[in-house]
Amino acid sequence: SLPCTPWPTIQFLNLHLHGMSFAKKLQKAQLHSLRQVAVFLKLCRIVKAHKGTSSFEWPRFAIGWKRPIVQHLLKEQEYDTADFDGCAVGVISKKWQ
C-alpha cells in the first residue's frame, strides 16, 4: 500500500499548529504521494492486461481520496470498496509492534 501519511484529516490541525513551514513540507509530501499514485496506476494497467488484480487502501477519511488521480484510479480499475477501521481489527504498523 502507498503511504497515507500526507492525507489524514489530522493534517488540518498540524497546519494550524505549525504554520507555513509545515504547509510547504506537507504540500511537497502530497505531490510526491500523487506521483506515486500515478505510477501505481500505470502498474495496475500492466497487471490488469495480464489478467492480474490490484487493490488500493488508505484510511476511510483520508483527504487524498478526493484527488482527481485517485478518483480516476478507482474508476478505471473498477475497485469495489469496503470501509473498516484497521485498528478495530488489530491492524498496526510494524514500527509499533
Kinemage of the C-alpha trace (Angstrom):
@kinemage 1
@onewidth
@group {chain A} dominant
@subgroup {mainchain}
@vectorlist {calphas} color= white
{ca ser a 1} P 0.000 0.000 0.000
{ca leu a 2} L 1.134 3.525 -0.661
{ca pro a 3} L 1.776 5.602 2.439
{ca cys a 4} L -1.181 7.701 3.554
{ca thr a 5} L 0.843 9.977 5.840
{ca pro a 6} L 0.183 13.210 3.890
{ca trp a 7} L -3.573 12.652 3.767
{ca pro a 8} L -5.191 12.090 7.201
{ca thr a 9} L -7.507 14.823 8.438
{ca ile a 10} L -5.160 15.405 11.402
{ca gln a 11} L -3.004 17.339 8.944
{ca phe a 12} L -5.502 20.219 9.209
{ca leu a 13} L -4.597 20.503 12.885
{ca asn a 14} L -0.906 20.239 12.049
{ca leu a 15} L -1.275 23.066 9.541
{ca his a 16} L -2.886 25.217 12.212
{ca leu a 17} L -0.274 24.380 14.827
{ca his a 18} L 2.867 24.513 12.695
{ca gly a 19} L 2.172 27.181 10.085
{ca met a 20} L 3.736 27.833 6.713
{ca ser a 21} L 6.920 25.818 7.147
{ca phe a 22} L 4.805 22.729 7.801
{ca ala a 23} L 2.429 23.627 4.954
{ca lys a 24} L 5.320 23.640 2.478
{ca lys a 25} L 6.552 20.243 3.695
{ca leu a 26} L 3.040 18.816 3.581
{ca gln a 27} L 2.448 20.097 0.069
{ca lys a 28} L 5.710 18.514 -1.070
{ca ala a 29} L 4.727 15.204 0.567
{ca gln a 30} L 1.275 15.316 -1.045
{ca leu a 31} L 2.730 15.955 -4.502
{ca his a 32} L 5.127 13.040 -4.010
{ca ser a 33} L 2.221 10.860 -2.932
{ca leu a 34} L 0.200 11.794 -6.018
{ca arg a 35} L 3.167 10.925 -8.228
{ca gln a 36} L 3.270 7.527 -6.506
{ca val a 37} L -0.427 7.058 -7.256
{ca ala a 38} L 0.211 7.877 -10.929
{ca val a 39} L 2.989 5.261 -11.098
{ca phe a 40} L 0.765 2.772 -9.291
{ca leu a 41} L -1.960 3.375 -11.886
{ca lys a 42} L 0.490 2.552 -14.677
{ca leu a 43} L 1.435 -0.670 -12.892
{ca cys a 44} L -2.240 -1.538 -12.394
{ca arg a 45} L -2.799 -1.265 -16.135
{ca ile a 46} L 0.038 -3.696 -16.822
{ca val a 47} L -1.191 -6.128 -14.181
{ca lys a 48} L -4.762 -5.950 -15.480
{ca ala a 49} L -3.573 -6.526 -19.073
{ca his a 50} L -2.017 -9.781 -17.852
{ca lys a 51} L -5.233 -10.847 -16.082
{ca gly a 52} L -3.955 -9.911 -12.628
{ca thr a 53} L -5.606 -7.859 -9.931
{ca ser a 54} L -4.634 -4.945 -7.735
{ca ser a 55} L -6.006 -3.194 -4.699
{ca phe a 56} L -5.594 0.155 -3.004
{ca glu a 57} L -6.168 1.155 0.592
{ca trp a 58} L -5.976 4.295 2.660
{ca pro a 59} L -7.837 5.294 5.801
{ca arg a 60} L -11.526 5.925 5.198
{ca phe a 61} L -11.421 9.679 5.764
{ca ala a 62} L -8.061 10.424 4.127
{ca ile a 63} L -8.390 13.654 2.178
{ca gly a 64} L -6.379 12.161 -0.676
{ca trp a 65} L -9.419 10.137 -1.788
{ca lys a 66} L -10.828 13.350 -3.292
{ca arg a 67} L -7.830 13.991 -5.554
{ca pro a 68} L -8.609 13.575 -9.279
{ca ile a 69} L -5.856 11.000 -9.936
{ca val a 70} L -7.118 8.832 -7.077
{ca gln a 71} L -10.714 9.126 -8.294
{ca his a 72} L -9.521 8.172 -11.783
{ca leu a 73} L -7.658 5.154 -10.386
{ca leu a 74} L -10.753 3.937 -8.562
{ca lys a 75} L -12.994 4.362 -11.588
{ca glu a 76} L -10.597 2.919 -14.156
{ca gln a 77} L -9.680 -0.113 -12.085
{ca glu a 78} L -13.319 -0.680 -11.103
{ca tyr a 79} L -12.443 -1.312 -7.482
{ca asp a 80} L -15.080 -2.500 -5.083
{ca thr a 81} L -14.968 -0.574 -1.842
{ca ala a 82} L -15.073 -1.588 1.773
{ca asp a 83} L -14.909 0.683 4.791
{ca phe a 84} L -13.448 -0.551 8.031
{ca asp a 85} L -11.143 0.713 10.714
{ca gly a 86} L -7.945 -1.331 10.674
{ca cys a 87} L -7.223 -0.561 14.304
{ca ala a 88} L -10.556 -2.149 15.204
{ca val a 89} L -9.378 -5.454 13.749
{ca gly a 90} L -5.840 -5.331 15.120
{ca val a 91} L -4.008 -3.762 12.170
{ca ile a 92} L -0.915 -1.948 13.422
{ca ser a 93} L 2.340 -0.792 11.946
{ca lys a 94} L 5.396 -2.994 12.342
{ca lys a 95} L 7.022 0.124 13.731
{ca trp a 96} L 4.707 -0.055 16.778
{ca gln a 97} L 4.869 -3.807 17.406
